Amino acid sequence: MNLYSLMQKRTATQGPIRVGVIGAGKFASMFLTQALNSEGIHVVGVADIDVPKARGALQRTGWPAERYAAKNFTEALRHGTTFVTDSSADLIQLPQVEVILEVTGNPIVGTAHAIQSIDNGKHIIMVNVEADCMVGPILQRRAEAAGVVYSMAYGDQPALICEMVDWCRTVGFDIVAAGKGTKYLPEYNYSTPDTVWNYYGFSDEQLASGDFNPKMFNSFLDGTKSAIEMAAVANGTGLTPQDEGLFFPPAGVDDLPRIYREKSVGGMLTRRGTVEIASSLHRDGTEVDRDLRWGVYVTFEAKTDYAVQCFAEYGVKTDSTGRYGSLYRPYHMIGLELGVSIASAVLRGEATGAPTGFRGDVMTTAKKDLKAGEVLDGEGGYTAFGKLAPAELSLERNALPLGLAHGMKLKRDVPKDGTVSWEDVDADETLLAVQIRRQLETEFRSEMLLAT
């Protein structure tokens, strides 16, 4: 509750927190527009392989040209301006930078950036949830050993859900479920970049006027992004995904305490202490009343009869028993809120959510009958979608993590809705991301065996 005052003290005594940004897409743009007027943050550099794109992001988000006209990092540090570069390595290696924001969205590249940042003594804010759910537990351990913070991005839904779960446990409630809302129907699992705009209802005029990436939008629609984010939440909170993955039951905010409880008491969950998504659409396609499409929630149970009485006295919306309640936040502001993670890492040495184990995973699942010789095209593409699973189930199936399902050639056929395994693909074992993932699987297989 005192981050802002800590930032003021830090700025007065040591100057602003020095930040490097890798990737200049939508999330980064939202952060940059806030950083522009934050006295406590100095964006020393923005790295993107497309420098004109990065400059365009700064211009679009309100930055005067002179603020990002620095010709090198030395000039940027001397004058409090920003250097735009195509070299992420140079930015990561700059001694004065304290925090790296990894915002590329590419799990393979993001893993490399995280390793480099940690090895160079930088705190790393992993906006790249794709990389976090794939290898985050190993990255967190590596960061802890190096004495730096590895953190989820505040403003993105996983970090906000982790915050709600932390609140719940701190005040003494039992966690029943936690998650977020989204727009979902079962047929969306098989959506492709060719069909995505029909599902969203965007007109040709709308598409022509904006920066719309069909694969990115499709990953939100086909369930992949939800699986990725819920795996990250499971790994960060200790909640365990249901064996079936996600059911996406339709639910409005007033339905949360009733639907997000166990089946044995009339709810929709096959497991207590899990993650689940609230669809903003009924299965017939009609809209849910008071939906949670942009928000996050946690459902909890009172432990005592007196707490149940207090729920009633203070107007807590509950299920029919009066024991189950929910807290929700109706929306999240993504990159606009990222300053909380930066300040928390530097000033408190704390993450705004981070993996504490390997409990959830995203299995590559065929969208259609796939044939040997086909090349997987990754998140939001034509060939596969991501399905959430408990980590033990994913390891048992030797499932290929969705984050690595881009550019890998199939060695044998995989039927529609089948899990793509490591044995099904010709994996490039020289990739750092593959090596780190192999390390994760080896370490946690051993830990799970010891636990049993």
C-alpha positions in Angstrom: 0.0 0.0 0.0 3.0 2.3 0.1 4.7 1.6 -3.2 4.2 5.1 -4.4 5.9 6.7 -1.4 8.8 4.2 -1.8 9.1 5.3 -5.4 9.2 8.9 -4.3 12.0 8.2 -1.8 13.9 6.2 -4.3 13.7 8.9 -7.0 14.8 11.6 -4.6 17.8 9.7 -3.3 18.9 7.6 -6.3 17.0 8.7 -9.3 14.3 6.8 -11.1 14.2 3.0 -11.6 16.0 2.2 -14.8 14.1 0.0 -17.1 14.7 -1.8 -20.4 11.8 -2.9 -22.6 12.1 -5.8 -25.1 9.2 -5.9 -27.6 7.2 -2.9 -28.8 3.7 -4.4 -29.3 0.4 -3.5 -27.6 1.3 -4.5 -24.1 4.5 -2.5 -24.2 2.7 0.5 -25.8 0.3 0.5 -22.8 3.2 0.6 -20.4 5.1 3.2 -22.4 2.2 5.7 -22.3 2.2 5.5 -18.5 6.0 5.6 -18.1 6.0 8.8 -20.1 4.7 10.8 -17.1 6.1 8.7 -14.3 8.9 10.5 -12.5 9.9 7.2 -10.8 10.6 5.3 -14.0 13.3 5.9 -16.7 12.9 3.8 -19.8 16.6 3.6 -20.8 16.0 1.6 -23.9 13.4 -0.1 -26.1 14.6 -3.1 -28.1 12.7 -4.5 -31.1 13.9 -6.2 -34.2 11.7 -3.7 -36.1 13.1 -0.3 -35.0 10.6 1.8 -37.0 7.8 -0.1 -35.3 9.3 0.7 -31.9 9.6 4.4 -32.7 6.0 4.3 -34.0 4.9 2.9 -30.6 6.6 5.7 -28.8 5.1 8.3 -31.1 1.6 6.8 -30.9 1.7 6.7 -27.1 2.4 10.3 -26.7 6.2 10.5 -26.5 7.7 13.7 -27.9 10.4 12.9 -30.5 13.2 14.4 -28.4 12.4 11.9 -25.6 13.5 8.9 -27.8 16.1 10.6 -30.0 19.1 9.4 -28.0 21.9 8.0 -30.3 23.2 5.5 -27.8 22.7 4.3 -24.2 25.3 6.7 -22.8 23.3 9.7 -24.2 20.1 8.2 -22.9 21.5 7.8 -19.4 23.0 11.2 -19.3 19.9 13.1 -20.4 17.2 10.9 -19.0 16.0 9.9 -22.5 15.4 6.6 -24.4 17.5 4.8 -26.9 15.7 2.7 -29.5 17.7 -0.3 -30.7 17.3 -3.7 -32.5 19.8 -5.3 -30.0 18.1 -6.9 -27.0 21.5 -8.3 -26.0 23.0 -4.8 -25.7 20.1 -3.6 -23.6 20.3 -6.6 -21.3 24.0 -6.3 -20.8 23.9 -2.5 -19.9 25.0 -2.4 -16.3 22.8 0.6 -15.3 19.5 -1.1 -16.3 17.9 -2.7 -13.2 14.7 -4.3 -14.7 14.0 -6.0 -18.0 10.4 -6.2 -19.3 10.1 -9.2 -21.7 7.1 -8.4 -23.9 7.8 -10.2 -27.1 5.1 -12.9 -26.6 7.5 -15.4 -28.3 8.1 -18.3 -25.8 11.4 -19.4 -27.5 12.9 -16.0 -27.7 11.5 -15.0 -24.4 13.1 -17.9 -22.6 16.5 -16.8 -24.0 15.9 -13.2 -22.9 14.9 -14.2 -19.4 18.1 -16.4 -19.0 20.3 -13.6 -20.3 18.6 -11.0 -18.0 19.0 -13.2 -14.9 22.6 -14.0 -15.7 23.3 -10.3 -16.1 21.8 -9.5 -12.6 18.5 -8.0 -13.8 15.1 -8.3 -12.4 12.9 -9.8 -15.1 9.2 -9.0 -15.5 7.9 -11.8 -17.6 5.0 -10.3 -19.5 5.6 -13.3 -21.8 3.1 -15.7 -20.2 3.7 -18.2 -23.1 7.3 -18.7 -21.9 6.3 -18.5 -18.2 3.9 -21.4 -18.3 6.4 -23.5 -20.4 9.6 -23.0 -18.3 8.7 -20.5 -15.6 9.4 -22.7 -12.6 13.0 -23.2 -13.8 13.4 -19.5 -14.5 12.2 -18.6 -11.1 14.6 -21.0 -9.4 17.5 -19.6 -11.5 16.5 -16.0 -10.6 16.3 -16.8 -6.9 19.7 -18.4 -7.0 21.0 -15.2 -8.7 19.5 -12.9 -6.2 17.1 -11.2 -8.6 13.3 -11.2 -8.9 11.4 -13.1 -11.6 7.8 -11.8 -11.7 4.5 -12.1 -13.5 3.3 -8.8 -15.0 0.8 -6.9 -12.8 -2.1 -5.7 -14.9 -2.2 -9.0 -16.8 -4.8 -11.4 -15.5 -2.6 -14.1 -14.0 -0.9 -11.7 -11.6 -4.2 -10.2 -10.6 -5.6 -13.6 -9.9 -2.5 -14.5 -7.8 -3.1 -11.3 -5.8 -6.7 -12.3 -5.1 -5.6 -15.8 -4.1 -3.0 -14.4 -1.8 -5.6 -12.1 -0.2 -7.9 -15.0 0.4 -5.4 -17.1 2.1 -4.0 -14.2 4.2 -7.4 -13.5 5.7 -8.1 -17.1 6.3 -10.6 -18.4 3.7 -10.4 -21.7 1.9 -9.8 -21.3 -1.8 -12.3 -23.2 -4.0 -11.5 -21.8 -7.4 -9.8 -18.8 -9.2 -9.7 -17.6 -12.7 -10.9 -15.1 -15.3 -13.6 -14.4 -17.9 -13.4 -14.7 -21.6 -15.6 -15.2 -24.7 -15.9 -18.9 -25.4 -18.0 -21.5 -27.3 -16.8 -25.1 -27.8 -16.5 -24.7 -31.6 -13.9 -21.9 -31.0 -11.3 -24.6 -30.3 -11.1 -25.2 -34.0 -11.0 -21.6 -35.1 -8.2 -20.6 -37.5 -6.8 -17.3 -38.6 -9.2 -17.5 -41.6 -12.3 -17.8 -39.4 -11.4 -15.7 -36.4 -12.8 -12.4 -37.6 -16.2 -13.9 -38.3 -16.4 -15.1 -34.7 -15.4 -11.7 -33.4 -17.8 -9.9 -35.8 -15.2 -7.4 -37.0 -16.0 -5.6 -40.2 -13.5 -5.2 -43.1 -13.5 -1.5 -42.3 -12.5 -2.1 -38.7 -9.8 -4.5 -39.7 -8.4 -2.0 -42.2 -8.2 0.7 -39.5 -6.2 -1.2 -36.8 -3.3 -3.4 -36.0 -5.1 -6.8 -35.9 -3.0 -9.9 -35.7 -5.2 -12.8 -36.6 -3.1 -15.5 -34.8 -2.9 -13.4 -31.7 -6.7 -12.8 -31.7 -7.3 -16.5 -32.5 -5.3 -17.7 -29.5 -7.7 -15.8 -27.3 -10.6 -17.3 -29.0 -9.6 -21.0 -29.4 -8.9 -21.5 -25.7 -5.1 -21.5 -25.9 -4.5 -18.2 -24.1 -6.9 -19.2 -21.4 -5.0 -22.5 -20.9 -1.7 -20.6 -20.9 -2.8 -18.1 -18.3 -4.5 -20.7 -16.0 -1.3 -22.9 -16.1 0.7 -19.8 -15.0 -1.9 -19.2 -12.2 -1.7 -22.9 -11.1 2.1 -22.8 -11.0 2.0 -19.5 -9.1 -0.6 -20.4 -6.5 -0.5 -24.1 -5.9 -4.0 -24.6 -7.3 -4.3 -27.7 -9.4 -6.0 -27.8 -12.8 -8.9 -30.3 -13.3 -8.0 -33.5 -15.1 -10.4 -32.5 -17.8 -8.7 -29.1 -18.3 -11.1 -26.2 -18.6 -14.9 -26.4 -18.9 -15.6 -22.7 -19.6 -19.0 -22.7 -18.0 -21.2 -19.6 -18.7 -21.3 -17.4 -15.7 -22.0 -13.8 -14.7 -20.6 -12.2 -11.6 -23.6 -13.0 -9.5 -23.3 -16.7 -10.5 -19.7 -17.1 -9.3 -20.3 -18.5 -5.8 -22.8 -21.0 -7.1 -21.1 -22.3 -10.3 -17.4 -22.2 -9.1 -17.8 -24.8 -6.4 -17.6 -28.6 -6.4 -20.1 -30.8 -8.2 -20.8 -32.6 -5.0 -22.5 -29.4 -3.6 -24.2 -28.3 -6.9 -21.4 -26.5 -8.7 -19.4 -27.2 -11.9 -15.9 -28.2 -10.5 -14.5 -31.7 -10.6 -11.8 -30.6 -8.1 -11.6 -28.2 -5.2 -8.7 -25.7 -5.2 -8.5 -25.4 -9.0 -8.7 -22.9 -11.8 -11.6 -22.3 -14.2 -12.8 -19.8 -16.8 -16.1 -18.0 -16.9 -17.5 -17.8 -20.5 -19.4 -14.6 -21.4 -21.6 -16.6 -23.8 -24.2 -19.2 -23.1 -23.8 -22.3 -25.3 -26.5 -21.1 -27.6 -24.4 -18.0 -28.3 -26.5 -15.5 -26.3 -24.7 -13.2 -24.0 -24.4 -13.9 -20.2 -26.0 -11.2 -18.0 -23.3 -9.2 -16.1 -20.5 -11.2 -17.6 -16.9 -11.2 -16.5 -15.3 -11.2 -19.9 -12.5 -8.8 -19.0 -12.2 -9.6 -15.3 -10.8 -12.0 -12.7 -12.3 -13.8 -9.7 -11.7 -16.0 -6.7 -14.3 -18.2 -5.0 -13.8 -19.1 -1.4 -15.5 -20.8 1.6 -16.0 -19.6 5.1 -14.5 -21.9 7.7 -16.8 -21.1 10.6 -20.5 -20.5 11.1 -19.7 -17.1 12.5 -17.9 -16.1 9.3 -21.1 -17.3 7.4 -23.1 -15.0 9.6 -20.8 -12.1 8.8 -21.2 -12.7 5.1 -24.9 -12.2 5.5 -24.6 -9.2 7.7 -22.3 -7.4 5.3 -24.0 -8.2 2.0 -21.6 -10.7 0.6 -23.1 -12.4 -2.4 -23.0 -16.2 -1.7 -24.5 -19.5 -2.9 -27.6 -20.9 -1.3 -25.7 -22.3 1.7 -24.3 -18.9 2.6 -20.8 -20.5 2.9 -19.4 -19.9 -0.6 -18.5 -16.3 -1.6 -16.6 -14.7 -4.5 -14.6 -11.6 -5.0 -14.1 -10.3 -8.5 -12.5 -7.4 -10.4 -14.5 -6.5 -13.5 -11.6 -5.6 -15.8 -7.8 -5.4 -16.0 -5.7 -2.7 -17.6 -2.8 -4.8 -18.9 0.3 -2.7 -19.5 -1.2 0.4 -17.9 -0.6 -1.3 -14.5 2.8 -2.7 -15.1 4.5 -0.1 -12.9 3.4 -2.0 -9.9 5.6 -5.0 -10.9 8.6 -2.8 -11.5 8.3 -1.0 -8.2 7.7 -4.2 -6.3 10.7 -5.9 -7.7 13.2 -3.1 -7.2 11.9 -1.5 -4.0 10.6 -4.6 -2.1 12.4 -7.4 -3.8 9.0 -9.1 -4.3 7.3 -10.6 -7.4 3.8 -9.8 -8.3 3.2 -13.5 -8.8 5.8 -16.1 -9.7 5.9 -19.9 -10.1 6.3 -21.8 -6.9 6.1 -25.2 -8.6 5.1 -27.1 -11.7 1.4 -27.9 -11.4 -0.2 -26.8 -14.7 0.9 -27.3 -18.3 -0.5 -26.6 -21.7 -0.5 -29.6 -24.0 -0.4 -29.2 -27.8 -3.7 -30.6 -29.1 -4.6 -31.2 -32.8 -7.2 -28.9 -34.3 -7.7 -31.4 -37.2 -6.3 -34.7 -38.3 -2.6 -34.0 -38.7 -0.3 -35.9 -41.1 3.3 -36.9 -40.8 5.4 -34.2 -42.6 3.1 -31.3 -41.6 4.7 -28.4 -39.7 3.1 -27.1 -36.5 2.3 -23.4 -36.7 2.0 -22.6 -33.0 -0.3 -20.5 -30.8 -3.5 -19.3 -32.6 -2.6 -21.1 -35.9 -4.2 -23.7 -38.1 -2.8 -26.9 -36.7 -3.2 -26.9 -32.9 -4.6 -25.4 -29.8 -3.5 -25.5 -26.2 -5.3 -27.6 -23.6 -4.7 -27.1 -19.9 -3.7 -30.2 -17.8 -2.3 -31.0 -14.4 1.5 -31.2 -14.8 1.5 -34.9 -13.8 -0.9 -35.8 -16.6 1.1 -33.8 -19.2 4.3 -35.5 -18.1 2.6 -38.9 -18.2 1.5 -38.3 -21.8 5.0 -36.8 -22.7 3.0 -33.9 -24.2 4.7 -31.4 -26.3 4.2 -28.0 -24.6 2.3 -25.6 -26.7 5.1 -23.0 -26.5 7.4 -25.2 -28.6 4.7 -26.1 -31.2 5.9 -23.7 -33.8 8.0 -24.8 -36.7 8.3 -28.4 -35.5 7.7 -31.1 -38.2 5.5 -34.1 -37.4 7.1 -37.5 -37.7 3.7 -39.4 -37.5 0.0 -38.8 -37.7 -2.0 -37.3 -34.9 -5.8 -37.4 -34.9 -8.0 -34.4 -34.3 -8.2 -33.6 -30.5 -5.2 -35.9 -29.9 -2.3 -34.8 -27.8 0.9 -34.1 -29.7 3.8 -35.7 -27.9 7.5 -35.3 -28.0 7.7 -38.6 -29.9 5.4 -37.1 -32.6 7.8 -34.3 -33.6 11.4 -33.8 -34.8 12.5 -31.5 -32.0 15.5 -29.2 -32.3 17.5 -30.1 -29.2 19.9 -27.2 -29.8 17.3 -24.6 -28.9 17.8 -23.1 -25.5 14.1 -23.2 -24.8 14.0 -26.9 -25.6 16.9 -27.5 -23.2 15.3 -25.6 -20.4 12.0 -27.4 -20.9 13.8 -30.7 -20.8 15.4 -29.6 -17.5 12.0 -28.7 -16.1 10.5 -32.1 -17.0 13.5 -34.0 -15.6 13.6 -32.1 -12.3 9.9 -32.2 -11.7 9.5 -35.9 -12.7 12.1 -36.7 -10.0 10.4 -34.5 -7.4 7.0 -36.0 -8.1 8.4 -39.5 -7.7 10.0 -38.6 -4.4 6.7 -37.1 -3.2 4.9 -40.4 -3.9 
